[in-house]
Amino acid sequence: MDKGLIFKTLLDVAHSKGYRVSFVPFQAYNGRVQGDRIGIRIDLSIEDINYVLAHELAHIHLHTGNLLGSDIEKECEIQADKAANMVLDVLQSV
């Protein structure tokens, strides 16, 4: 699947779960989830956009609440990274 279709697929998943995706001028983050919004840093490549969106969707599916500064933040980031990589591997092979 090409990179644009991967983005559309991930965007469709976000929308089906009730999330809006926006591109924002983040300085400290590549992506964030807040409420029903997913923010993605505006100046990323399509490959990075797809990875960040998959990563943030993984957080939505795997974790609840604000994890920043928590004792499990690092482990949650590792889990979201692994899930994002698995999803992208599958989508890239379609």
PDB file of N, CA, C and O in Angstrom:
ATOM      1  N   MET A   1       0.859  -1.176   0.000  1.00  0.00           N
ATOM      2  CA  MET A   1       0.000   0.000   0.000  1.00  0.00           C
ATOM      3  C   MET A   1       0.904   1.237   0.000  1.00  0.00           C
ATOM      4  O   MET A   1       1.896   1.288   0.727  1.00  0.00           O
ATOM      5  N   ASP A   2       0.558   2.215  -0.807  1.00  0.00           N
ATOM      6  CA  ASP A   2       1.413   3.405  -0.838  1.00  0.00           C
ATOM      7  C   ASP A   2       1.187   4.274   0.399  1.00  0.00           C
ATOM      8  O   ASP A   2       0.213   4.102   1.132  1.00  0.00           O
ATOM      9  N   LYS A   3       2.111   5.209   0.611  1.00  0.00           N
ATOM     10  CA  LYS A   3       2.118   6.014   1.841  1.00  0.00           C
ATOM     11  C   LYS A   3       0.858   6.856   2.011  1.00  0.00           C
ATOM     12  O   LYS A   3       0.379   7.046   3.129  1.00  0.00           O
ATOM     13  N   GLY A   4       0.316   7.367   0.888  1.00  0.00           N
ATOM     14  CA  GLY A   4      -0.916   8.141   0.972  1.00  0.00           C
ATOM     15  C   GLY A   4      -2.106   7.296   1.387  1.00  0.00           C
ATOM     16  O   GLY A   4      -2.950   7.746   2.162  1.00  0.00           O
ATOM     17  N   LEU A   5      -2.180   6.067   0.876  1.00  0.00           N
ATOM     18  CA  LEU A   5      -3.263   5.165   1.270  1.00  0.00           C
ATOM     19  C   LEU A   5      -3.114   4.701   2.712  1.00  0.00           C
ATOM     20  O   LEU A   5      -4.105   4.500   3.413  1.00  0.00           O
ATOM     21  N   ILE A   6      -1.882   4.535   3.145  1.00  0.00           N
ATOM     22  CA  ILE A   6      -1.659   4.191   4.551  1.00  0.00           C
ATOM     23  C   ILE A   6      -2.182   5.326   5.439  1.00  0.00           C
ATOM     24  O   ILE A   6      -2.862   5.075   6.434  1.00  0.00           O
ATOM     25  N   PHE A   7      -1.863   6.574   5.076  1.00  0.00           N
ATOM     26  CA  PHE A   7      -2.358   7.713   5.846  1.00  0.00           C
ATOM     27  C   PHE A   7      -3.886   7.726   5.863  1.00  0.00           C
ATOM     28  O   PHE A   7      -4.493   7.906   6.919  1.00  0.00           O
ATOM     29  N   LYS A   8      -4.505   7.538   4.704  1.00  0.00           N
ATOM     30  CA  LYS A   8      -5.972   7.537   4.629  1.00  0.00           C
ATOM     31  C   LYS A   8      -6.562   6.431   5.490  1.00  0.00           C
ATOM     32  O   LYS A   8      -7.569   6.647   6.164  1.00  0.00           O
ATOM     33  N   THR A   9      -5.956   5.255   5.479  1.00  0.00           N
ATOM     34  CA  THR A   9      -6.430   4.138   6.300  1.00  0.00           C
ATOM     35  C   THR A   9      -6.347   4.481   7.779  1.00  0.00           C
ATOM     36  O   THR A   9      -7.300   4.253   8.524  1.00  0.00           O
ATOM     37  N   LEU A  10      -5.215   5.027   8.211  1.00  0.00           N
ATOM     38  CA  LEU A  10      -5.043   5.411   9.616  1.00  0.00           C
ATOM     39  C   LEU A  10      -6.018   6.529   9.990  1.00  0.00           C
ATOM     40  O   LEU A  10      -6.579   6.528  11.086  1.00  0.00           O
ATOM     41  N   LEU A  11      -6.214   7.475   9.082  1.00  0.00           N
ATOM     42  CA  LEU A  11      -7.158   8.561   9.321  1.00  0.00           C
ATOM     43  C   LEU A  11      -8.583   8.022   9.460  1.00  0.00           C
ATOM     44  O   LEU A  11      -9.337   8.472  10.323  1.00  0.00           O
ATOM     45  N   ASP A  12      -8.948   7.062   8.615  1.00  0.00           N
ATOM     46  CA  ASP A  12     -10.269   6.430   8.710  1.00  0.00           C
ATOM     47  C   ASP A  12     -10.452   5.728  10.054  1.00  0.00           C
ATOM     48  O   ASP A  12     -11.534   5.775  10.638  1.00  0.00           O
ATOM     49  N   VAL A  13      -9.399   5.079  10.545  1.00  0.00           N
ATOM     50  CA  VAL A  13      -9.468   4.422  11.863  1.00  0.00           C
ATOM     51  C   VAL A  13      -9.693   5.475  12.941  1.00  0.00           C
ATOM     52  O   VAL A  13     -10.542   5.300  13.814  1.00  0.00           O
ATOM     53  N   ALA A  14      -8.941   6.557  12.883  1.00  0.00           N
ATOM     54  CA  ALA A  14      -9.108   7.630  13.881  1.00  0.00           C
ATOM     55  C   ALA A  14     -10.531   8.164  13.859  1.00  0.00           C
ATOM     56  O   ALA A  14     -11.160   8.304  14.907  1.00  0.00           O
ATOM     57  N   HIS A  15     -11.038   8.461  12.674  1.00  0.00           N
ATOM     58  CA  HIS A  15     -12.401   8.997  12.560  1.00  0.00           C
ATOM     59  C   HIS A  15     -13.440   7.999  13.048  1.00  0.00           C
ATOM     60  O   HIS A  15     -14.423   8.384  13.682  1.00  0.00           O
ATOM     61  N   SER A  16     -13.228   6.716  12.756  1.00  0.00           N
ATOM     62  CA  SER A  16     -14.203   5.704  13.195  1.00  0.00           C
ATOM     63  C   SER A  16     -14.259   5.582  14.713  1.00  0.00           C
ATOM     64  O   SER A  16     -15.261   5.133  15.270  1.00  0.00           O
ATOM     65  N   LYS A  17     -13.191   5.980  15.371  1.00  0.00           N
ATOM     66  CA  LYS A  17     -13.144   5.957  16.837  1.00  0.00           C
ATOM     67  C   LYS A  17     -13.550   7.297  17.450  1.00  0.00           C
ATOM     68  O   LYS A  17     -13.516   7.465  18.669  1.00  0.00           O
ATOM     69  N   GLY A  18     -13.936   8.254  16.591  1.00  0.00           N
ATOM     70  CA  GLY A  18     -14.393   9.547  17.090  1.00  0.00           C
ATOM     71  C   GLY A  18     -13.302  10.579  17.298  1.00  0.00           C
ATOM     72  O   GLY A  18     -13.516  11.555  18.017  1.00  0.00           O
ATOM     73  N   TYR A  19     -12.140  10.393  16.691  1.00  0.00           N
ATOM     74  CA  TYR A  19     -11.022  11.325  16.848  1.00  0.00           C
ATOM     75  C   TYR A  19     -10.857  12.181  15.607  1.00  0.00           C
ATOM     76  O   TYR A  19     -11.029  11.712  14.482  1.00  0.00           O
ATOM     77  N   ARG A  20     -10.522  13.442  15.828  1.00  0.00           N
ATOM     78  CA  ARG A  20     -10.184  14.364  14.752  1.00  0.00           C
ATOM     79  C   ARG A  20      -8.669  14.475  14.699  1.00  0.00           C
ATOM     80  O   ARG A  20      -8.009  14.517  15.737  1.00  0.00           O
ATOM     81  N   VAL A  21      -8.124  14.523  13.504  1.00  0.00           N
ATOM     82  CA  VAL A  21      -6.681  14.640  13.319  1.00  0.00           C
ATOM     83  C   VAL A  21      -6.381  16.016  12.745  1.00  0.00           C
ATOM     84  O   VAL A  21      -6.976  16.434  11.752  1.00  0.00           O
ATOM     85  N   SER A  22      -5.446  16.715  13.386  1.00  0.00           N
ATOM     86  CA  SER A  22      -5.042  18.045  12.943  1.00  0.00           C
ATOM     87  C   SER A  22      -3.527  18.120  12.863  1.00  0.00           C
ATOM     88  O   SER A  22      -2.812  17.428  13.588  1.00  0.00           O
ATOM     89  N   PHE A  23      -3.052  18.978  11.964  1.00  0.00           N
ATOM     90  CA  PHE A  23      -1.622  19.258  11.881  1.00  0.00           C
ATOM     91  C   PHE A  23      -1.368  20.563  12.599  1.00  0.00           C
ATOM     92  O   PHE A  23      -2.005  21.576  12.308  1.00  0.00           O
ATOM     93  N   VAL A  24      -0.433  20.540  13.541  1.00  0.00           N
ATOM     94  CA  VAL A  24      -0.183  21.697  14.401  1.00  0.00           C
ATOM     95  C   VAL A  24       1.320  21.975  14.486  1.00  0.00           C
ATOM     96  O   VAL A  24       2.137  21.085  14.248  1.00  0.00           O
ATOM     97  N   PRO A  25       1.678  23.221  14.828  1.00  0.00           N
ATOM     98  CA  PRO A  25       3.100  23.583  14.897  1.00  0.00           C
ATOM     99  C   PRO A  25       3.744  23.220  16.236  1.00  0.00           C
ATOM    100  O   PRO A  25       4.258  24.088  16.941  1.00  0.00           O
ATOM    101  N   PHE A  26       3.712  21.944  16.576  1.00  0.00           N
ATOM    102  CA  PHE A  26       4.371  21.499  17.813  1.00  0.00           C
ATOM    103  C   PHE A  26       5.866  21.810  17.748  1.00  0.00           C
ATOM    104  O   PHE A  26       6.484  21.756  16.685  1.00  0.00           O
ATOM    105  N   GLN A  27       6.416  22.127  18.884  1.00  0.00           N
ATOM    106  CA  GLN A  27       7.862  22.311  19.003  1.00  0.00           C
ATOM    107  C   GLN A  27       8.500  21.144  19.754  1.00  0.00           C
ATOM    108  O   GLN A  27       9.601  20.709  19.414  1.00  0.00           O
ATOM    109  N   ALA A  28       7.813  20.646  20.763  1.00  0.00           N
ATOM    110  CA  ALA A  28       8.404  19.627  21.639  1.00  0.00           C
ATOM    111  C   ALA A  28       7.922  18.213  21.341  1.00  0.00           C
ATOM    112  O   ALA A  28       8.517  17.256  21.838  1.00  0.00           O
ATOM    113  N   TYR A  29       6.873  18.048  20.555  1.00  0.00           N
ATOM    114  CA  TYR A  29       6.292  16.730  20.303  1.00  0.00           C
ATOM    115  C   TYR A  29       6.084  16.531  18.808  1.00  0.00           C
ATOM    116  O   TYR A  29       5.923  17.492  18.056  1.00  0.00           O
ATOM    117  N   ASN A  30       6.090  15.278  18.394  1.00  0.00           N
ATOM    118  CA  ASN A  30       5.686  14.953  17.027  1.00  0.00           C
ATOM    119  C   ASN A  30       4.197  14.647  16.957  1.00  0.00           C
ATOM    120  O   ASN A  30       3.570  14.819  15.912  1.00  0.00           O
ATOM    121  N   GLY A  31       3.635  14.195  18.067  1.00  0.00           N
ATOM    122  CA  GLY A  31       2.215  13.890  18.110  1.00  0.00           C
ATOM    123  C   GLY A  31       1.701  13.880  19.533  1.00  0.00           C
ATOM    124  O   GLY A  31       2.447  13.618  20.477  1.00  0.00           O
ATOM    125  N   ARG A  32       0.418  14.169  19.675  1.00  0.00           N
ATOM    126  CA  ARG A  32      -0.224  14.169  20.994  1.00  0.00           C
ATOM    127  C   ARG A  32      -1.699  13.826  20.828  1.00  0.00           C
ATOM    128  O   ARG A  32      -2.319  14.134  19.810  1.00  0.00           O
ATOM    129  N   VAL A  33      -2.240  13.181  21.854  1.00  0.00           N
ATOM    130  CA  VAL A  33      -3.683  12.947  21.941  1.00  0.00           C
ATOM    131  C   VAL A  33      -4.202  13.771  23.107  1.00  0.00           C
ATOM    132  O   VAL A  33      -3.658  13.726  24.211  1.00  0.00           O
ATOM    133  N   GLN A  34      -5.255  14.517  22.846  1.00  0.00           N
ATOM    134  CA  GLN A  34      -5.908  15.262  23.915  1.00  0.00           C
ATOM    135  C   GLN A  34      -7.399  15.257  23.630  1.00  0.00           C
ATOM    136  O   GLN A  34      -7.857  15.752  22.600  1.00  0.00           O
ATOM    137  N   GLY A  35      -8.141  14.691  24.560  1.00  0.00           N
ATOM    138  CA  GLY A  35      -9.580  14.581  24.362  1.00  0.00           C
ATOM    139  C   GLY A  35      -9.876  13.748  23.127  1.00  0.00           C
ATOM    140  O   GLY A  35      -9.417  12.612  23.005  1.00  0.00           O
ATOM    141  N   ASP A  36     -10.649  14.325  22.212  1.00  0.00           N
ATOM    142  CA  ASP A  36     -10.991  13.605  20.979  1.00  0.00           C
ATOM    143  C   ASP A  36     -10.158  14.090  19.791  1.00  0.00           C
ATOM    144  O   ASP A  36     -10.565  13.963  18.637  1.00  0.00           O
ATOM    145  N   ARG A  37      -8.989  14.648  20.098  1.00  0.00           N
ATOM    146  CA  ARG A  37      -8.133  15.195  19.048  1.00  0.00           C
ATOM    147  C   ARG A  37      -6.763  14.534  19.047  1.00  0.00           C
ATOM    148  O   ARG A  37      -6.185  14.245  20.095  1.00  0.00           O
ATOM    149  N   ILE A  38      -6.267  14.308  17.847  1.00  0.00           N
ATOM    150  CA  ILE A  38      -4.890  13.846  17.658  1.00  0.00           C
ATOM    151  C   ILE A  38      -4.175  14.956  16.908  1.00  0.00           C
ATOM    152  O   ILE A  38      -4.585  15.337  15.812  1.00  0.00           O
ATOM    153  N   GLY A  39      -3.115  15.470  17.495  1.00  0.00           N
ATOM    154  CA  GLY A  39      -2.308  16.496  16.845  1.00  0.00           C
ATOM    155  C   GLY A  39      -1.033  15.883  16.310  1.00  0.00           C
ATOM    156  O   GLY A  39      -0.374  15.093  16.985  1.00  0.00           O
ATOM    157  N   ILE A  40      -0.695  16.255  15.088  1.00  0.00           N
ATOM    158  CA  ILE A  40       0.535  15.779  14.456  1.00  0.00           C
ATOM    159  C   ILE A  40       1.342  17.002  14.033  1.00  0.00           C
ATOM    160  O   ILE A  40       0.810  17.952  13.459  1.00  0.00           O
ATOM    161  N   ARG A  41       2.620  16.954  14.327  1.00  0.00           N
ATOM    162  CA  ARG A  41       3.514  18.057  13.966  1.00  0.00           C
ATOM    163  C   ARG A  41       3.432  18.326  12.464  1.00  0.00           C
ATOM    164  O   ARG A  41       3.496  17.401  11.654  1.00  0.00           O
ATOM    165  N   ILE A  42       3.294  19.578  12.110  1.00  0.00           N
ATOM    166  CA  ILE A  42       2.983  19.971  10.742  1.00  0.00           C
ATOM    167  C   ILE A  42       4.127  19.740   9.753  1.00  0.00           C
ATOM    168  O   ILE A  42       3.868  19.566   8.562  1.00  0.00           O
ATOM    169  N   ASP A  43       5.361  19.732  10.200  1.00  0.00           N
ATOM    170  CA  ASP A  43       6.490  19.709   9.271  1.00  0.00           C
ATOM    171  C   ASP A  43       7.139  18.332   9.101  1.00  0.00           C
ATOM    172  O   ASP A  43       8.316  18.241   8.752  1.00  0.00           O
ATOM    173  N   LEU A  44       6.379  17.266   9.344  1.00  0.00           N
ATOM    174  CA  LEU A  44       6.915  15.909   9.217  1.00  0.00           C
ATOM    175  C   LEU A  44       6.758  15.374   7.801  1.00  0.00           C
ATOM    176  O   LEU A  44       5.887  15.815   7.053  1.00  0.00           O
ATOM    177  N   SER A  45       7.605  14.424   7.443  1.00  0.00           N
ATOM    178  CA  SER A  45       7.465  13.718   6.165  1.00  0.00           C
ATOM    179  C   SER A  45       6.253  12.794   6.244  1.00  0.00           C
ATOM    180  O   SER A  45       5.757  12.512   7.335  1.00  0.00           O
ATOM    181  N   ILE A  46       5.774  12.321   5.093  1.00  0.00           N
ATOM    182  CA  ILE A  46       4.627  11.410   5.083  1.00  0.00           C
ATOM    183  C   ILE A  46       4.939  10.129   5.850  1.00  0.00           C
ATOM    184  O   ILE A  46       4.058   9.579   6.511  1.00  0.00           O
ATOM    185  N   GLU A  47       6.174   9.647   5.774  1.00  0.00           N
ATOM    186  CA  GLU A  47       6.549   8.443   6.526  1.00  0.00           C
ATOM    187  C   GLU A  47       6.424   8.695   8.031  1.00  0.00           C
ATOM    188  O   GLU A  47       5.904   7.861   8.773  1.00  0.00           O
ATOM    189  N   ASP A  48       6.910   9.856   8.464  1.00  0.00           N
ATOM    190  CA  ASP A  48       6.836  10.198   9.886  1.00  0.00           C
ATOM    191  C   ASP A  48       5.396  10.474  10.324  1.00  0.00           C
ATOM    192  O   ASP A  48       5.002  10.114  11.433  1.00  0.00           O
ATOM    193  N   ILE A  49       4.619  11.110   9.456  1.00  0.00           N
ATOM    194  CA  ILE A  49       3.205  11.352   9.771  1.00  0.00           C
ATOM    195  C   ILE A  49       2.501  10.016  10.006  1.00  0.00           C
ATOM    196  O   ILE A  49       1.772   9.857  10.985  1.00  0.00           O
ATOM    197  N   ASN A  50       2.720   9.066   9.112  1.00  0.00           N
ATOM    198  CA  ASN A  50       2.085   7.748   9.256  1.00  0.00           C
ATOM    199  C   ASN A  50       2.527   7.075  10.548  1.00  0.00           C
ATOM    200  O   ASN A  50       1.710   6.489  11.258  1.00  0.00           O
ATOM    201  N   TYR A  51       3.810   7.156  10.852  1.00  0.00           N
ATOM    202  CA  TYR A  51       4.302   6.529  12.080  1.00  0.00           C
ATOM    203  C   TYR A  51       3.680   7.189  13.313  1.00  0.00           C
ATOM    204  O   TYR A  51       3.211   6.501  14.220  1.00  0.00           O
ATOM    205  N   VAL A  52       3.677   8.512  13.342  1.00  0.00           N
ATOM    206  CA  VAL A  52       3.141   9.231  14.507  1.00  0.00           C
ATOM    207  C   VAL A  52       1.654   8.941  14.673  1.00  0.00           C
ATOM    208  O   VAL A  52       1.189   8.722  15.791  1.00  0.00           O
ATOM    209  N   LEU A  53       0.907   8.937  13.579  1.00  0.00           N
ATOM    210  CA  LEU A  53      -0.522   8.654  13.684  1.00  0.00           C
ATOM    211  C   LEU A  53      -0.752   7.228  14.174  1.00  0.00           C
ATOM    212  O   LEU A  53      -1.613   7.004  15.024  1.00  0.00           O
ATOM    213  N   ALA A  54      -0.004   6.267  13.658  1.00  0.00           N
ATOM    214  CA  ALA A  54      -0.124   4.882  14.136  1.00  0.00           C
ATOM    215  C   ALA A  54       0.248   4.794  15.614  1.00  0.00           C
ATOM    216  O   ALA A  54      -0.401   4.079  16.377  1.00  0.00           O
ATOM    217  N   HIS A  55       1.276   5.509  16.013  1.00  0.00           N
ATOM    218  CA  HIS A  55       1.736   5.521  17.410  1.00  0.00           C
ATOM    219  C   HIS A  55       0.657   6.098  18.331  1.00  0.00           C
ATOM    220  O   HIS A  55       0.366   5.529  19.383  1.00  0.00           O
ATOM    221  N   GLU A  56       0.070   7.217  17.935  1.00  0.00           N
ATOM    222  CA  GLU A  56      -0.960   7.835  18.776  1.00  0.00           C
ATOM    223  C   GLU A  56      -2.223   6.979  18.822  1.00  0.00           C
ATOM    224  O   GLU A  56      -2.873   6.895  19.864  1.00  0.00           O
ATOM    225  N   LEU A  57      -2.575   6.347  17.712  1.00  0.00           N
ATOM    226  CA  LEU A  57      -3.712   5.415  17.727  1.00  0.00           C
ATOM    227  C   LEU A  57      -3.431   4.232  18.654  1.00  0.00           C
ATOM    228  O   LEU A  57      -4.336   3.740  19.327  1.00  0.00           O
ATOM    229  N   ALA A  58      -2.191   3.783  18.687  1.00  0.00           N
ATOM    230  CA  ALA A  58      -1.818   2.696  19.603  1.00  0.00           C
ATOM    231  C   ALA A  58      -2.036   3.134  21.047  1.00  0.00           C
ATOM    232  O   ALA A  58      -2.562   2.367  21.854  1.00  0.00           O
ATOM    233  N   HIS A  59      -1.636   4.358  21.377  1.00  0.00           N
ATOM    234  CA  HIS A  59      -1.887   4.855  22.737  1.00  0.00           C
ATOM    235  C   HIS A  59      -3.385   4.840  23.046  1.00  0.00           C
ATOM    236  O   HIS A  59      -3.794   4.441  24.136  1.00  0.00           O
ATOM    237  N   ILE A  60      -4.187   5.269  22.095  1.00  0.00           N
ATOM    238  CA  ILE A  60      -5.639   5.305  22.304  1.00  0.00           C
ATOM    239  C   ILE A  60      -6.169   3.906  22.601  1.00  0.00           C
ATOM    240  O   ILE A  60      -7.015   3.731  23.478  1.00  0.00           O
ATOM    241  N   HIS A  61      -5.677   2.922  21.877  1.00  0.00           N
ATOM    242  CA  HIS A  61      -6.172   1.552  22.040  1.00  0.00           C
ATOM    243  C   HIS A  61      -5.567   0.840  23.250  1.00  0.00           C
ATOM    244  O   HIS A  61      -6.201  -0.041  23.831  1.00  0.00           O
ATOM    245  N   LEU A  62      -4.352   1.214  23.631  1.00  0.00           N
ATOM    246  CA  LEU A  62      -3.657   0.483  24.692  1.00  0.00           C
ATOM    247  C   LEU A  62      -3.698   1.153  26.060  1.00  0.00           C
ATOM    248  O   LEU A  62      -3.629   0.469  27.081  1.00  0.00           O
ATOM    249  N   HIS A  63      -3.808   2.467  26.099  1.00  0.00           N
ATOM    250  CA  HIS A  63      -3.620   3.190  27.356  1.00  0.00           C
ATOM    251  C   HIS A  63      -4.751   4.183  27.597  1.00  0.00           C
ATOM    252  O   HIS A  63      -5.416   4.631  26.663  1.00  0.00           O
ATOM    253  N   THR A  64      -4.952   4.511  28.852  1.00  0.00           N
ATOM    254  CA  THR A  64      -5.946   5.528  29.208  1.00  0.00           C
ATOM    255  C   THR A  64      -5.308   6.544  30.138  1.00  0.00           C
ATOM    256  O   THR A  64      -4.385   6.229  30.889  1.00  0.00           O
ATOM    257  N   GLY A  65      -5.816   7.767  30.077  1.00  0.00           N
ATOM    258  CA  GLY A  65      -5.345   8.814  30.969  1.00  0.00           C
ATOM    259  C   GLY A  65      -4.075   9.476  30.475  1.00  0.00           C
ATOM    260  O   GLY A  65      -3.502   9.075  29.462  1.00  0.00           O
ATOM    261  N   ASN A  66      -3.645  10.491  31.198  1.00  0.00           N
ATOM    262  CA  ASN A  66      -2.429  11.229  30.882  1.00  0.00           C
ATOM    263  C   ASN A  66      -1.236  10.484  31.466  1.00  0.00           C
ATOM    264  O   ASN A  66      -1.124  10.337  32.683  1.00  0.00           O
ATOM    265  N   LEU A  67      -0.358  10.022  30.606  1.00  0.00           N
ATOM    266  CA  LEU A  67       0.778   9.220  31.036  1.00  0.00           C
ATOM    267  C   LEU A  67       2.052  10.035  31.228  1.00  0.00           C
ATOM    268  O   LEU A  67       3.042   9.519  31.747  1.00  0.00           O
ATOM    269  N   LEU A  68       2.039  11.304  30.816  1.00  0.00           N
ATOM    270  CA  LEU A  68       3.243  12.114  30.919  1.00  0.00           C
ATOM    271  C   LEU A  68       3.676  12.239  32.369  1.00  0.00           C
ATOM    272  O   LEU A  68       2.901  12.654  33.231  1.00  0.00           O
ATOM    273  N   GLY A  69       4.913  11.877  32.621  1.00  0.00           N
ATOM    274  CA  GLY A  69       5.458  11.968  33.964  1.00  0.00           C
ATOM    275  C   GLY A  69       5.078  10.826  34.881  1.00  0.00           C
ATOM    276  O   GLY A  69       5.495  10.802  36.039  1.00  0.00           O
ATOM    277  N   SER A  70       4.291   9.874  34.389  1.00  0.00           N
ATOM    278  CA  SER A  70       3.890   8.752  35.244  1.00  0.00           C
ATOM    279  C   SER A  70       5.007   7.720  35.320  1.00  0.00           C
ATOM    280  O   SER A  70       5.956   7.753  34.537  1.00  0.00           O
ATOM    281  N   ASP A  71       4.883   6.816  36.263  1.00  0.00           N
ATOM    282  CA  ASP A  71       5.877   5.759  36.447  1.00  0.00           C
ATOM    283  C   ASP A  71       5.928   4.800  35.262  1.00  0.00           C
ATOM    284  O   ASP A  71       6.943   4.139  35.041  1.00  0.00           O
ATOM    285  N   ILE A  72       4.848   4.723  34.506  1.00  0.00           N
ATOM    286  CA  ILE A  72       4.792   3.770  33.399  1.00  0.00           C
ATOM    287  C   ILE A  72       4.915   4.439  32.023  1.00  0.00           C
ATOM    288  O   ILE A  72       4.717   3.784  31.000  1.00  0.00           O
ATOM    289  N   GLU A  73       5.235   5.722  31.995  1.00  0.00           N
ATOM    290  CA  GLU A  73       5.311   6.448  30.721  1.00  0.00           C
ATOM    291  C   GLU A  73       6.272   5.782  29.743  1.00  0.00           C
ATOM    292  O   GLU A  73       5.929   5.594  28.575  1.00  0.00           O
ATOM    293  N   LYS A  74       7.457   5.426  30.194  1.00  0.00           N
ATOM    294  CA  LYS A  74       8.448   4.830  29.296  1.00  0.00           C
ATOM    295  C   LYS A  74       7.954   3.504  28.716  1.00  0.00           C
ATOM    296  O   LYS A  74       8.114   3.253  27.521  1.00  0.00           O
ATOM    297  N   GLU A  75       7.360   2.661  29.545  1.00  0.00           N
ATOM    298  CA  GLU A  75       6.839   1.373  29.073  1.00  0.00           C
ATOM    299  C   GLU A  75       5.689   1.583  28.082  1.00  0.00           C
ATOM    300  O   GLU A  75       5.587   0.855  27.095  1.00  0.00           O
ATOM    301  N   CYS A  76       4.841   2.553  28.331  1.00  0.00           N
ATOM    302  CA  CYS A  76       3.739   2.836  27.410  1.00  0.00           C
ATOM    303  C   CYS A  76       4.262   3.324  26.066  1.00  0.00           C
ATOM    304  O   CYS A  76       3.699   2.978  25.028  1.00  0.00           O
ATOM    305  N   GLU A  77       5.320   4.114  26.064  1.00  0.00           N
ATOM    306  CA  GLU A  77       5.926   4.570  24.815  1.00  0.00           C
ATOM    307  C   GLU A  77       6.501   3.391  24.028  1.00  0.00           C
ATOM    308  O   GLU A  77       6.358   3.330  22.807  1.00  0.00           O
ATOM    309  N   ILE A  78       7.142   2.470  24.717  1.00  0.00           N
ATOM    310  CA  ILE A  78       7.685   1.272  24.062  1.00  0.00           C
ATOM    311  C   ILE A  78       6.557   0.454  23.449  1.00  0.00           C
ATOM    312  O   ILE A  78       6.671  -0.007  22.313  1.00  0.00           O
ATOM    313  N   GLN A  79       5.472   0.270  24.189  1.00  0.00           N
ATOM    314  CA  GLN A  79       4.325  -0.484  23.672  1.00  0.00           C
ATOM    315  C   GLN A  79       3.732   0.191  22.441  1.00  0.00           C
ATOM    316  O   GLN A  79       3.426  -0.480  21.456  1.00  0.00           O
ATOM    317  N   ALA A  80       3.566   1.507  22.486  1.00  0.00           N
ATOM    318  CA  ALA A  80       2.993   2.228  21.347  1.00  0.00           C
ATOM    319  C   ALA A  80       3.924   2.166  20.136  1.00  0.00           C
ATOM    320  O   ALA A  80       3.459   2.060  19.001  1.00  0.00           O
ATOM    321  N   ASP A  81       5.234   2.231  20.374  1.00  0.00           N
ATOM    322  CA  ASP A  81       6.203   2.094  19.276  1.00  0.00           C
ATOM    323  C   ASP A  81       6.086   0.729  18.613  1.00  0.00           C
ATOM    324  O   ASP A  81       6.040   0.627  17.387  1.00  0.00           O
ATOM    325  N   LYS A  82       6.039  -0.310  19.423  1.00  0.00           N
ATOM    326  CA  LYS A  82       5.933  -1.674  18.874  1.00  0.00           C
ATOM    327  C   LYS A  82       4.635  -1.857  18.097  1.00  0.00           C
ATOM    328  O   LYS A  82       4.638  -2.434  17.009  1.00  0.00           O
ATOM    329  N   ALA A  83       3.536  -1.373  18.642  1.00  0.00           N
ATOM    330  CA  ALA A  83       2.242  -1.507  17.962  1.00  0.00           C
ATOM    331  C   ALA A  83       2.245  -0.728  16.651  1.00  0.00           C
ATOM    332  O   ALA A  83       1.763  -1.228  15.634  1.00  0.00           O
ATOM    333  N   ALA A  84       2.782   0.488  16.663  1.00  0.00           N
ATOM    334  CA  ALA A  84       2.834   1.298  15.446  1.00  0.00           C
ATOM    335  C   ALA A  84       3.651   0.596  14.368  1.00  0.00           C
ATOM    336  O   ALA A  84       3.247   0.560  13.205  1.00  0.00           O
ATOM    337  N   ASN A  85       4.783   0.045  14.745  1.00  0.00           N
ATOM    338  CA  ASN A  85       5.621  -0.671  13.780  1.00  0.00           C
ATOM    339  C   ASN A  85       4.905  -1.887  13.208  1.00  0.00           C
ATOM    340  O   ASN A  85       5.003  -2.155  12.010  1.00  0.00           O
ATOM    341  N   MET A  86       4.188  -2.623  14.048  1.00  0.00           N
ATOM    342  CA  MET A  86       3.450  -3.791  13.559  1.00  0.00           C
ATOM    343  C   MET A  86       2.354  -3.378  12.582  1.00  0.00           C
ATOM    344  O   MET A  86       2.200  -3.992  11.526  1.00  0.00           O
ATOM    345  N   VAL A  87       1.597  -2.346  12.927  1.00  0.00           N
ATOM    346  CA  VAL A  87       0.515  -1.891  12.049  1.00  0.00           C
ATOM    347  C   VAL A  87       1.085  -1.421  10.708  1.00  0.00           C
ATOM    348  O   VAL A  87       0.556  -1.770   9.652  1.00  0.00           O
ATOM    349  N   LEU A  88       2.147  -0.642  10.748  1.00  0.00           N
ATOM    350  CA  LEU A  88       2.725  -0.143   9.504  1.00  0.00           C
ATOM    351  C   LEU A  88       3.316  -1.265   8.666  1.00  0.00           C
ATOM    352  O   LEU A  88       3.218  -1.236   7.440  1.00  0.00           O
ATOM    353  N   ASP A  89       3.932  -2.258   9.312  1.00  0.00           N
ATOM    354  CA  ASP A  89       4.450  -3.418   8.574  1.00  0.00           C
ATOM    355  C   ASP A  89       3.326  -4.123   7.819  1.00  0.00           C
ATOM    356  O   ASP A  89       3.487  -4.490   6.656  1.00  0.00           O
ATOM    357  N   VAL A  90       2.188  -4.308   8.487  1.00  0.00           N
ATOM    358  CA  VAL A  90       1.053  -4.967   7.842  1.00  0.00           C
ATOM    359  C   VAL A  90       0.534  -4.123   6.688  1.00  0.00           C
ATOM    360  O   VAL A  90       0.331  -4.641   5.590  1.00  0.00           O
ATOM    361  N   LEU A  91       0.317  -2.831   6.916  1.00  0.00           N
ATOM    362  CA  LEU A  91      -0.231  -1.965   5.879  1.00  0.00           C
ATOM    363  C   LEU A  91       0.713  -1.844   4.684  1.00  0.00           C
ATOM    364  O   LEU A  91       0.257  -1.768   3.543  1.00  0.00           O
ATOM    365  N   GLN A  92       2.003  -1.825   4.928  1.00  0.00           N
ATOM    366  CA  GLN A  92       2.979  -1.701   3.842  1.00  0.00           C
ATOM    367  C   GLN A  92       3.042  -2.975   2.993  1.00  0.00           C
ATOM    368  O   GLN A  92       3.464  -2.936   1.838  1.00  0.00           O
ATOM    369  N   SER A  93       2.625  -4.086   3.566  1.00  0.00           N
ATOM    370  CA  SER A  93       2.700  -5.334   2.813  1.00  0.00           C
ATOM    371  C   SER A  93       1.419  -5.614   2.007  1.00  0.00           C
ATOM    372  O   SER A  93       1.371  -6.564   1.225  1.00  0.00           O
ATOM    373  N   VAL A  94       0.387  -4.783   2.202  1.00  0.00           N
ATOM    374  CA  VAL A  94      -0.882  -4.966   1.497  1.00  0.00           C
ATOM    375  C   VAL A  94      -0.782  -4.408   0.091  1.00  0.00           C
ATOM    376  O   VAL A  94      -1.751  -4.467  -0.666  1.00  0.00           O
TER     377      VAL A  94
END
